[in-house]
Amino acid sequence: MKKIAGIWLYYLVGSILISCSTGQQAEEKVVYLKDYLVGYQEGQDATLALRRALDECKKVKARRLELPAEKLYFQPDYAVEQYVFVSNNDEGLKRFAFDLTGLSDIVLEGNGAVLLFSGFVCPFLIREAENIEVRNLSIDYTRTFHSEGKIEACGEGWLDVSFASEYPYYFSNGCLHFKDNQGNKYPYSNLLEFDVEKREPAYMVKDYWLSGGCMPAQELKNGNVRIFKDKIKGTPGNILVFGAAQRLIPAFTVTDSKGVRIQHVNIWHCGGMGVIAQRSGDIELDHVQVTPSPGTGRMISITADATHFSNCYGFIRMLNCLFENQKDDATNIHGIYAVIDSIMGPQELIVKLMHPAQEGFDFIRPGQQLELVNHKSLIQYGELSVENVERLNKKYTRVCLTAPLPEGTRVKDVVAAMGPYPEVLIRACKMRNNRARGLLLGSRGKIRIEKNYFHVPGAAILFEGDGSYWYEQSGVRDVVIRENVFDNCNYGIWGKACIAVGSGIYEQRETSRYHRKIRVEENTFHIFDPRLVNLYGVDDFVFKGNRIIHTDAYSYQGQEQRPFVIDNCSNIFIQETED
């Protein structure tokens, strides 16, 4: 009761002061959060004050919201509640601290503030907004959505693990569970070992996925926890990461917006992706760092991809960014395929969103041009315009077309939007020490990957897309990969080469040319693994002017010795250069 009374005290006093200064702020179109934090003390929940400041921004059409240069705490209790469908994350009724819905032409100036969140509250929602800039702040959580333990001993089918106090746990029905100090549960779904010295996934380790979220365990007399799983292995001294079971809490959710710039922002932790953008355009990330919170000793930064973009347009720019120690890829840029579930007539379809993480994702609009694609070969066989759309529910959508379906249209084939596709520029970024891959590139706009550094356990650059599992539209058309450093990638299990294709082309590989026009020029490859390039279904690929340096950074254990594996491709030029 004392804490709640304190919150309402500074809330009330702030209201009185703001009423005296509204006229001045309206004239300057600047809102200062500190004016709403009268009486605020460190550790108190600043959510109500923030909501009032954002309301004022909307009222006076402010051009800037200034945060004080201090640590600000946010809890879910008084946060804005919205049910959201977020591509490649988990849908749900979520709470957001910074709800920027509907705002335009505003800068959120952090002034170096540290935003410290507790519990299941999302930091930023940028929805139906335009010309939004967020800069100069850091994002962290009082309790991470994953858990980390030190491997103390190992044996046949068991590991002994010790946990620091920041990862509270308990036992129920013979299984290990995690919580926070308020009793909130933090479920996990997989285990992954990290090398404590190199601070990266241990060499060639694999994920241990759990059935039903249960890890049989018991507490030992010395305070360690013994976990049991068939064939589990580990190295004493290394860190075992208990990965978050869901992607519930992205740091930035950008949806149906245009002109979003995130600059000089540290995402030290969140319970999902760092930046997820969907159906949005003209997005720039400049000096965004996804990295473990300094001084905490954490191995993991965030629990999923550093960035992710679905059905975006205009441009996507990532400049001078650092993406490290996250639990999935540095980025994934793609469209969405919907499956033809029923053919209702010559000009009418019902389509279905297949993957649970895509449900509720509306990308088909009247006037939209759709491609029809064979789901096994990924060969396009039709283009049609949409006349009208009726969303039946989060899975199914009725689509009426302006012209008859082409002959041979089949149930289970897929449809996707034919643009607009974003132009992509990724320059002077560092991708390292994370689980899985570096860049998954799937835009059909111009893509330029320049002057970056890669040290990832899988493929540094992967061209994917499929109509049978992830249902992600890809098929690049103009890619230049130039002047990058690839530093001993592929030290894990997530790739067949440093630069590779991983598309779901299961039929007609001899004729399917899903990806086109890829240039790999003037890069430096430091390799212990001989596999440089693995391609199939590609037309027009050039590899020239690259420097290849052999190292002994890891011990290569694979069978494939060919640096270039090229199958079912056309117009391939490879110029080998070695030091």
C-alpha positions in Angstrom: 0.0 0.0 0.0 2.9 2.4 0.8 4.4 1.9 -2.7 1.0 2.5 -4.4 0.4 5.6 -2.4 3.8 6.9 -3.4 3.1 6.4 -7.1 -0.2 8.2 -6.8 1.5 11.1 -4.9 3.9 12.0 -7.7 1.2 11.3 -10.2 -1.1 13.9 -8.6 1.6 16.5 -8.0 2.8 16.1 -11.5 -0.7 16.8 -12.8 -0.9 20.1 -11.0 2.5 21.2 -12.3 1.7 20.1 -15.8 -1.5 22.1 -15.9 0.6 25.2 -15.3 3.0 24.6 -18.0 0.9 23.0 -20.8 0.7 26.3 -22.7 4.5 26.6 -22.9 5.0 23.0 -23.9 2.3 23.3 -26.6 4.1 26.2 -28.1 7.5 24.4 -28.1 6.0 21.1 -28.9 8.4 19.4 -26.5 7.2 17.2 -23.6 9.5 16.4 -20.7 8.9 13.1 -18.9 10.6 14.6 -15.8 7.7 17.0 -15.3 5.4 13.9 -14.8 7.9 12.3 -12.4 7.6 14.7 -9.5 8.4 12.8 -6.3 9.6 9.8 -8.3 12.2 7.7 -6.5 14.4 5.0 -8.1 12.6 1.7 -8.1 9.1 3.1 -8.4 7.0 2.3 -11.4 7.2 5.1 -14.0 4.5 3.6 -16.3 1.6 6.0 -15.3 3.8 9.1 -15.7 4.9 7.9 -19.1 1.3 7.3 -20.2 0.4 10.8 -19.2 3.4 12.2 -21.0 2.5 10.3 -24.2 -1.1 11.5 -23.9 0.3 15.0 -23.8 2.4 14.4 -26.9 -0.7 13.4 -28.8 -2.7 16.3 -27.5 -0.2 19.0 -28.4 1.3 17.1 -31.4 4.7 17.3 -29.8 7.8 17.0 -31.9 9.9 15.6 -29.1 9.5 13.6 -25.9 12.6 14.0 -23.6 13.5 11.3 -21.0 15.6 12.2 -18.0 19.2 10.8 -18.0 18.6 8.3 -15.3 17.3 4.8 -14.6 13.6 4.4 -15.1 11.6 1.4 -13.9 8.5 -0.1 -15.7 6.1 -2.8 -14.6 3.2 -4.3 -16.4 0.5 -3.4 -13.9 -0.5 0.0 -15.4 0.8 -0.5 -19.0 -1.3 -0.2 -22.1 -2.9 -3.5 -23.1 -3.2 -4.5 -26.8 -3.9 -7.8 -28.5 -1.4 -8.1 -31.2 -0.4 -10.5 -33.9 3.3 -10.2 -34.4 5.0 -12.1 -37.3 7.4 -14.9 -36.2 6.6 -14.1 -32.6 3.8 -15.3 -30.3 0.5 -13.5 -30.6 -1.4 -12.4 -27.5 -2.8 -9.8 -25.2 0.4 -7.9 -24.4 1.2 -4.8 -22.3 3.4 -2.0 -23.7 5.2 0.7 -21.8 5.8 3.0 -24.7 2.7 2.9 -26.8 3.4 5.1 -29.8 0.3 4.1 -31.7 -0.8 6.8 -34.1 2.0 9.3 -33.4 3.8 11.1 -36.2 6.8 13.3 -36.6 8.2 12.9 -33.2 11.7 12.1 -31.6 11.9 10.2 -28.4 15.2 11.4 -26.9 16.5 9.1 -24.3 19.5 11.2 -23.1 21.2 8.0 -22.0 18.3 6.7 -19.9 18.3 3.1 -18.8 14.8 1.6 -19.1 14.6 -1.3 -16.7 11.5 -3.5 -17.1 10.1 -6.1 -14.7 7.9 -9.0 -15.7 6.0 -9.5 -18.9 5.8 -6.0 -20.3 7.0 -5.0 -23.8 9.0 -1.8 -24.1 7.9 -0.3 -27.5 4.8 -0.5 -29.7 5.1 1.6 -32.9 1.8 1.0 -34.6 0.1 3.0 -37.4 2.8 5.7 -36.9 4.9 7.8 -39.2 8.3 9.4 -38.9 9.2 8.1 -35.4 12.8 8.3 -34.1 13.9 6.6 -30.8 17.5 7.3 -29.7 20.0 7.3 -26.9 18.7 4.8 -24.4 19.2 1.3 -23.1 16.7 -1.5 -22.5 17.1 -4.2 -19.8 15.0 -6.5 -17.5 15.3 -7.2 -13.8 14.8 -10.9 -14.5 15.7 -12.4 -17.9 13.2 -14.6 -19.8 15.9 -17.3 -20.2 18.0 -18.8 -17.4 21.7 -19.6 -17.2 23.6 -22.2 -15.1 27.2 -23.3 -14.8 27.9 -26.9 -15.6 29.7 -28.3 -12.6 29.8 -32.0 -13.4 28.5 -34.5 -16.0 27.8 -38.2 -16.4 25.8 -40.6 -18.5 22.4 -39.0 -19.0 22.9 -36.2 -16.4 24.5 -32.8 -15.7 25.0 -31.0 -12.4 24.3 -27.3 -12.8 24.6 -24.4 -10.4 22.5 -21.2 -10.6 23.3 -17.7 -9.5 20.7 -15.9 -7.4 19.3 -14.0 -10.4 17.8 -17.2 -11.7 15.4 -18.4 -8.9 14.1 -21.9 -9.5 11.8 -24.4 -7.9 10.7 -28.1 -8.4 7.3 -29.4 -9.2 6.4 -33.0 -10.0 10.1 -33.9 -10.2 10.8 -31.2 -12.8 12.9 -28.0 -12.7 11.1 -24.7 -13.2 12.2 -21.0 -13.1 10.5 -18.0 -11.6 11.2 -14.4 -10.4 11.0 -12.9 -7.0 7.3 -12.0 -7.5 6.4 -15.6 -8.4 6.1 -15.2 -12.2 7.0 -18.3 -14.1 9.7 -18.4 -16.8 9.2 -21.5 -18.9 11.9 -22.9 -21.1 11.9 -25.2 -24.1 15.5 -26.0 -25.0 19.0 -26.2 -23.6 22.2 -24.9 -25.4 25.8 -25.0 -24.1 28.0 -21.9 -24.4 31.8 -21.8 -24.2 32.6 -19.7 -21.1 36.0 -18.6 -22.4 35.0 -17.7 -26.0 31.5 -16.5 -24.9 29.9 -18.2 -27.9 28.0 -21.5 -28.5 30.3 -24.4 -27.7 31.9 -26.0 -30.8 29.4 -28.2 -32.7 26.9 -28.4 -29.8 23.3 -29.0 -30.6 20.0 -27.8 -29.0 18.4 -30.2 -26.5 14.7 -29.7 -27.1 12.3 -30.7 -24.3 9.0 -32.5 -24.5 6.2 -30.8 -22.6 8.6 -28.2 -21.1 9.6 -30.7 -18.4 13.2 -31.3 -17.3 13.5 -34.1 -14.7 15.8 -32.8 -12.0 16.6 -33.0 -8.3 18.5 -30.7 -5.9 21.7 -32.1 -4.5 23.1 -31.6 -1.0 25.8 -29.2 -2.2 23.1 -26.9 -3.6 23.6 -27.8 -7.3 20.8 -29.1 -9.5 21.1 -32.4 -11.3 19.1 -32.6 -14.5 18.4 -35.7 -16.4 18.1 -36.2 -20.2 19.1 -39.1 -22.4 22.4 -38.6 -24.2 22.9 -35.1 -22.8 26.5 -33.9 -22.8 28.3 -30.9 -21.4 31.7 -29.5 -20.4 32.2 -28.6 -16.8 32.9 -24.8 -16.5 30.7 -24.0 -19.5 27.3 -22.2 -19.3 24.1 -24.1 -20.0 21.4 -21.7 -21.3 17.7 -22.6 -20.7 16.0 -20.9 -23.6 12.7 -19.1 -23.3 9.8 -21.2 -24.4 8.0 -18.4 -26.3 8.7 -15.2 -28.1 6.3 -13.0 -26.1 8.2 -9.8 -25.4 10.0 -8.1 -28.3 11.8 -4.9 -27.5 10.4 -3.0 -30.5 7.2 -4.0 -32.3 6.8 -2.0 -35.5 3.6 -2.6 -37.4 1.9 -0.8 -40.2 4.2 2.2 -39.8 6.5 4.3 -42.1 9.7 6.1 -41.4 11.1 4.5 -38.2 14.6 5.3 -37.0 16.2 3.7 -34.0 19.6 5.2 -33.2 22.2 4.6 -30.5 19.9 2.2 -28.6 21.2 -0.7 -26.5 19.0 -3.8 -26.3 20.5 -5.6 -23.4 17.6 -8.0 -23.0 14.1 -8.8 -24.0 11.9 -11.9 -24.2 11.7 -12.1 -28.0 13.2 -10.3 -31.0 15.0 -7.1 -30.6 13.3 -5.3 -33.5 10.4 -7.0 -35.3 8.8 -4.9 -38.2 5.9 -6.0 -40.3 4.0 -4.3 -43.1 6.2 -1.2 -42.5 8.5 0.8 -44.6 11.6 3.0 -44.5 13.2 1.6 -41.4 16.7 2.5 -40.3 18.8 1.1 -37.4 21.9 3.1 -36.7 24.3 2.1 -33.8 21.8 -0.4 -32.4 23.5 -2.8 -30.1 22.0 -6.2 -29.1 24.5 -7.3 -26.5 24.4 -8.8 -22.9 23.9 -6.2 -20.2 27.3 -4.9 -19.1 28.4 -5.9 -15.6 25.9 -8.7 -15.3 28.1 -11.6 -16.5 25.2 -12.8 -18.7 26.0 -15.0 -21.7 22.8 -14.2 -23.6 21.5 -10.9 -24.8 18.0 -11.5 -26.1 16.1 -14.7 -26.6 15.4 -14.7 -30.4 16.5 -12.8 -33.6 18.2 -9.5 -33.2 16.0 -8.1 -36.0 13.3 -9.5 -38.2 11.3 -7.9 -41.1 8.1 -9.4 -42.7 6.4 -7.9 -45.8 8.2 -4.6 -45.4 8.7 -2.0 -48.2 10.7 1.1 -49.0 14.1 0.6 -47.4 15.6 -1.3 -44.6 19.0 0.0 -43.4 21.2 -1.4 -40.6 24.3 0.7 -40.1 27.1 0.4 -37.5 25.1 -2.2 -35.5 26.3 -4.9 -33.1 24.3 -8.1 -32.9 25.8 -10.6 -30.5 24.9 -13.5 -28.2 21.3 -13.5 -29.1 19.5 -16.8 -29.3 18.8 -16.7 -33.0 19.8 -15.0 -36.3 21.0 -11.4 -36.7 18.2 -10.7 -39.2 15.6 -12.4 -41.3 14.0 -10.4 -44.2 11.1 -12.1 -46.0 7.5 -12.1 -47.1 4.8 -14.5 -46.0 3.2 -17.3 -48.1 -0.4 -18.3 -47.5 -1.6 -21.7 -48.5 -4.5 -22.3 -50.9 -7.0 -24.2 -48.7 -10.0 -24.2 -51.0 -10.8 -23.1 -54.5 -14.3 -21.7 -54.2 -14.8 -20.7 -57.8 -12.9 -19.5 -60.9 -12.0 -16.2 -59.2 -12.3 -17.1 -55.5 -9.9 -18.7 -53.0 -9.8 -19.4 -49.3 -6.2 -19.2 -48.1 -4.7 -20.3 -44.8 -1.8 -19.0 -42.7 -0.1 -22.3 -41.8 2.6 -21.5 -39.3 1.3 -20.6 -35.8 3.7 -17.6 -35.6 2.1 -16.1 -38.7 -1.5 -16.4 -37.7 -3.4 -13.1 -37.8 -0.9 -11.6 -40.3 -2.9 -9.7 -42.9 -0.9 -9.1 -46.0 -3.6 -9.5 -48.7 -5.4 -6.2 -49.5 -7.7 -5.1 -52.3 -5.6 -4.0 -55.3 -2.7 -6.2 -54.1 -1.0 -8.2 -56.8 -0.5 -11.9 -55.8 1.9 -14.5 -57.2 0.7 -18.2 -57.3 3.6 -20.6 -56.5 4.0 -24.3 -56.6 4.6 -25.2 -53.0 7.2 -27.9 -53.7 9.2 -26.4 -56.5 8.7 -22.7 -55.6 8.1 -22.0 -59.3 5.7 -19.2 -59.9 2.9 -20.0 -62.4 0.5 -17.1 -62.1 0.0 -13.4 -61.2 -3.5 -12.1 -60.2 -4.9 -8.9 -58.7 -7.1 -8.9 -55.6 -10.6 -7.4 -55.9 -11.7 -7.8 -52.3 -10.8 -9.7 -49.2 -12.8 -11.1 -46.3 -10.9 -12.2 -43.2 -12.7 -15.1 -41.7 -10.5 -15.5 -38.7 -6.8 -15.4 -37.8 -6.1 -18.5 -39.9 -8.4 -18.2 -43.0 -9.0 -15.4 -45.5 -11.5 -15.4 -48.4 -9.9 -13.7 -51.5 -11.8 -12.6 -54.6 -9.7 -12.0 -57.7 -10.2 -9.7 -60.7 -9.5 -12.5 -63.2 -9.8 -16.3 -63.4 -7.3 -18.5 -61.8 -4.7 -20.1 -64.2 -5.2 -23.7 -65.2 -3.5 -26.0 -62.9 -4.0 -24.0 -59.7 -4.0 -26.5 -56.8 -4.9 -26.7 -53.2 -1.7 -26.6 -51.1 0.1 -24.3 -53.5 0.9 -20.9 -52.0 0.2 -17.2 -52.7 2.3 -14.2 -51.7 2.4 -10.5 -52.2 4.2 -9.3 -55.3 5.9 -6.4 -53.7 6.5 -3.7 -52.9 9.8 -5.2 -51.8 12.3 -3.3 -49.6 15.8 -2.3 -50.7 18.2 -3.5 -48.0 21.5 -2.0 -46.9 23.5 -3.6 -44.1 26.8 -1.8 -43.7 29.6 -1.8 -41.0 27.8 -4.1 -38.7 29.1 -6.9 -36.4 27.4 -10.3 -36.1 29.0 -12.7 -33.7 28.6 -15.3 -30.9 24.9 -15.9 -31.4 23.0 -19.1 -31.9 22.3 -20.1 -35.5 23.1 -17.9 -38.5 23.9 -14.4 -39.5 21.7 -12.8 -42.2 18.7 -14.5 -43.8 18.1 -12.5 -47.0 14.8 -12.8 -48.8 13.8 -9.4 -50.3 13.4 -9.1 -54.1 14.5 -5.5 -53.9 18.2 -4.5 -54.2 20.3 -5.9 -51.4 23.7 -4.5 -50.4 25.8 -6.2 -47.7 29.0 -4.2 -47.2 31.9 -3.9 -44.8 30.4 -6.1 -42.1 32.1 -8.6 -39.7 30.7 -12.2 -39.3 31.6 -14.8 -36.7 28.6 -17.0 -36.3 28.2 -20.7 -35.7 26.2 -21.4 -38.9 25.9 -19.9 -42.3 26.9 -16.2 -42.3 24.5 -15.5 -45.1 21.6 -17.8 -46.0 19.1 -17.6 -48.9 16.0 -19.4 -47.7 12.3 -19.4 -48.4 9.8 -22.3 -48.6 6.2 -23.1 -49.1 6.0 -26.2 -46.9 7.3 -25.4 -43.4 8.1 -21.8 -42.4 6.1 -20.4 -45.4 8.5 -17.5 -45.8 8.6 -15.9 -49.2 12.1 -15.2 -50.5 13.7 -15.4 -53.9 16.3 -12.7 -54.2 16.9 -10.8 -57.4 19.9 -8.4 -56.9 22.4 -9.1 -54.1 25.9 -7.7 -53.7 28.1 -9.0 -50.8 31.2 -6.8 -50.8 34.2 -6.1 -48.6 33.0 -8.1 -45.6 35.1 -10.2 -43.2 33.9 -13.8 -42.6 35.8 -14.9 -39.5 35.7 -18.7 -39.0 32.0 -19.2 -39.4 30.3 -22.6 -39.4 31.7 -23.8 -36.1 28.2 -25.0 -35.1 25.5 -27.1 -36.7 23.5 -24.4 -38.5 25.0 -24.3 -41.9 26.4 -26.2 -44.9 28.7 -23.4 -45.9 29.6 -19.8 -45.1 27.2 -18.6 -47.9 24.5 -21.0 -48.7 21.0 -21.7 -50.0 18.5 -23.4 -47.7 15.3 -23.1 -49.7 12.6 -25.7 -49.6 12.8 -26.8 -53.2 11.7 -30.4 -53.1 10.6 -30.9 -56.8 11.9 -29.8 -60.2 15.3 -28.6 -58.8 16.7 -29.0 -62.3 14.5 -26.1 -63.5 13.6 -24.1 -60.4 15.7 -20.9 -60.2 14.3 -19.4 -57.1 17.3 -17.0 -56.3 18.9 -14.8 -59.0 21.8 -12.4 -59.4 24.1 -12.8 -56.4 27.6 -11.2 -56.4 30.2 -12.1 -53.8 33.2 -9.8 -54.3 36.3 -8.5 -52.5 35.5 -10.2 -49.2 38.0 -11.8 -46.8 37.2 -15.4 -45.6 39.1 -16.8 -42.6 38.2 -20.4 -42.7 39.0 -23.6 -40.8 36.0 -25.2 -42.6 36.7 -25.6 -46.3 33.0 -25.1 -47.3 32.7 -21.6 -48.7 29.6 -21.7 -50.9 26.7 -24.2 -51.2 24.1 -23.4 -53.8 21.1 -24.9 -55.6 18.2 -23.3 -57.5 20.3 -20.2 -58.4 20.7 -18.3 -61.6 23.6 -15.9 -62.1 26.1 -16.2 -59.3 29.5 -14.6 -59.3 32.3 -15.2 -56.8 35.5 -13.2 -57.6 38.2 -11.1 -56.0 37.8 -12.7 -52.6 40.7 -13.4 -50.2 40.7 -16.8 -48.6 42.9 -17.4 -45.5 43.1 -20.9 -43.9 43.2 -21.1 -40.1 43.3 -23.6 -37.3 40.8 -21.8 -35.1 38.7 -25.0 -34.8 39.2 -28.6 -35.8 37.1 -29.4 -38.8 35.2 -32.6 -38.4 33.1 -32.8 -41.5 33.4 -35.0 -44.6 32.8 -32.4 -47.3 36.1 -30.9 -48.6 34.9 -29.0 -51.6 34.8 -25.2 -51.1 32.1 -24.8 -53.7 29.1 -27.2 -53.9 26.9 -26.1 -56.8 23.9 -28.2 -57.9 21.1 -27.3 -60.3 22.3 -23.8 -61.0 22.8 -21.7 -64.1 25.3 -19.0 -65.1 27.8 -19.6 -62.3 31.3 -17.8 -62.3 33.8 -18.7 -59.6 37.3 -17.2 -59.3 39.2 -18.9 -56.5 41.8 -16.8 -54.7 43.8 -18.0 -51.8 46.5 -16.6 -49.5 
